[in-house]
Amino acid sequence: MADGVAPRLISGALVDPTNEQAAREILSSEGCAPFAWGDAADARHTDHAHPYHKILLCLEGSARVVFAEANDECDFRAGDRLEIPAGICHRVEIGPTGITCLEGHRSRSLAP
């Protein structure tokens, strides 16, 4: 993992995943400029990494995120929050109903 920092999944972080405004306010309060991101059913994103700390709040649908270097994966569903630190290689397998998220970026993690 990059600098010993690992991805973090918080299941059920959103009390009401259908409330997009509340999710936007969460990311904004953390200094992020939230934007919508989504993908079609069964889409695939090959191994990649980002130069920024990525925060995703899942509003609907699902995806499996695979962290090959750590031999780990997580299932990301409506209501969940996923943080992927900068430099962490991962791939994404979108679920059978697609996915809709809000995304925000930071230069680094605020988590302990």
BELZI-V819610 format. One record per backbone hydrogen bond with DSSP energy under -0.5 kcal/mol. CO is the residue of the C=O (numbers start at 1). NH is the residue of the N-H. If there is no record, write none. Layout:
# BELZI-V819610
{{CO | NH} {CO | NH}}
This chain:
# BELZI-V819610
{{1 | 4} {2 | 5} {8 | 83} {9 | 11} {10 | 13} {10 | 81} {13 | 15} {16 | 19} {18 | 20} {19 | 23} {20 | 24} {21 | 25} {22 | 26} {23 | 27} {24 | 28} {25 | 29} {26 | 30} {27 | 30} {27 | 32} {28 | 31} {32 | 34} {35 | 103} {37 | 101} {39 | 99} {40 | 43} {43 | 94} {45 | 92} {48 | 90} {50 | 87} {52 | 54} {53 | 106} {54 | 84} {55 | 104} {56 | 58} {56 | 82} {57 | 59} {57 | 102} {58 | 79} {60 | 100} {61 | 78} {62 | 95} {63 | 65} {63 | 76} {64 | 66} {64 | 93} {65 | 74} {66 | 68} {66 | 91} {67 | 70} {67 | 72} {68 | 71} {72 | 67} {74 | 65} {74 | 76} {75 | 77} {76 | 63} {77 | 80} {79 | 14} {80 | 58} {81 | 10} {82 | 56} {83 | 8} {83 | 85} {84 | 54} {85 | 88} {87 | 89} {90 | 48} {91 | 66} {92 | 45} {92 | 94} {93 | 64} {95 | 42} {95 | 98} {98 | 62} {99 | 39} {100 | 59} {100 | 60} {101 | 37} {102 | 57} {103 | 35} {104 | 55} {106 | 53}}
